[in-house]
Amino acid sequence: MTDRPDIKSLDRAGIERLVAELGEPAFRARQIIRWLYGRGAASFEDMSDLPAALRAKLESRYAVGSLALEASETSSDGTRKYLWRLSDGVTVESVGIPAGDRLTVCFSTQAGCAMGCTFCATGRGGFVRNLTPGEMTDQVLRISDDMGRRVSNAVAMGQGEPFANYEATLAALRYLNSPDGPGIGARHLTVSTCGILTGIRRFSTEPEQFTLAVSLHSAIQRTRDTLMPGVRSYPLPQLREALSAYATQTGRRPTLEYALIADVNDSDAALSALVTFCRGLLCHVNLIPVNPVKGSGFARAAESRTRVFMAALAAASIESSLRAERGTDISAACGQLRQKRLSGD
């Protein structure tokens, strides 16, 4: 571990400021970004179209960070889970999900998580630290390299709450979207939040057409507070208001994630509350069979209840879908990621 800061901790504006401080022309910033996120340079020496003097200046002030692959596992369905070790020894997980000609990467924005959602494995280890833009982006780039194909979609849906690390998450999305990086379309880049209202409001003002997903999991306040204690301070009426404003301002349809848990949020009353919450709101409900997490005590709802939910949402003209299960056998599915472990540990 070097005592020099990682240049990948900087956003685009930070790299532009650095270039200006070094007395270099502005176009050098784009060259550096292209080397870091388009060509995967492992050192400043690799940046062959930069002047040697500039490379030496960069080397004296910054390091080029990288992820070390600790382990990986491949599911029977082709999903692959990765455990990465960061430069300070902290570990995080991410997932590559191939489907036909598409590859979706689920990347982490934090090591650990402070939200404490009771159905999620990540928060059980507590919050460790925020990830940098480069640590997020590199998860996507490394998985693309490992699986030998271009990433079509990337979702900030791994470990951590993206809006608790807002600036770095947006910087990573912009690197992923950039033609100097992998050039993933903005609508194919998704942020999944527990429902931090300040983040949703701010996200609605961003110029890019990034996609928003919100973990709802119950439209009954008491139930949601129990499932998601980290967002108790954000009441459901305020969340709905923020989502409505987001849809109005952006013209985009946020996704509401709803993990169906037996005898917790799958009752007729829970369904009625969900329909009421969604009626008149531009949204898409993504129903998710809750995934097994050791020690949670939760079981997935019966398939018959899932069908009832789907039918009721359709009858109310509320768009919905059922998330296909991927990677459950290696604990790579929604809610199962946790640092320092791969499945079975």
Secondary structure, DSSP 8 states (H G I E B T S, - for coil): --SS-BGGGS-HHHHHHHHHHTT--THHHHHHHIIIIIS--SSGGG-TTS-HHHHHHHHHH-B----EEEEEEE-TTS-EEEEEE-TTS-EEEEEEEEETTEEEEEE-SEEE-SS--TT-SGGGG-EEEE--HHHHHHHHHHHHHHHTS---EEEE-SSS-GGGGHHHHHHHHHHHHSTTTT---GGGEEEEES--HHHHHHHTT-SS--EEEEE---SSHHHHHHH-GGGTTS-HHHHHHHHHHHHHHH----EEEEEEBTTTT-SHHHHHHHHHHHTTS--EEEEEE----TT----B--HHHHHHHHHHHHHTT-EEEE----SGGGT-STT---TT--TT-
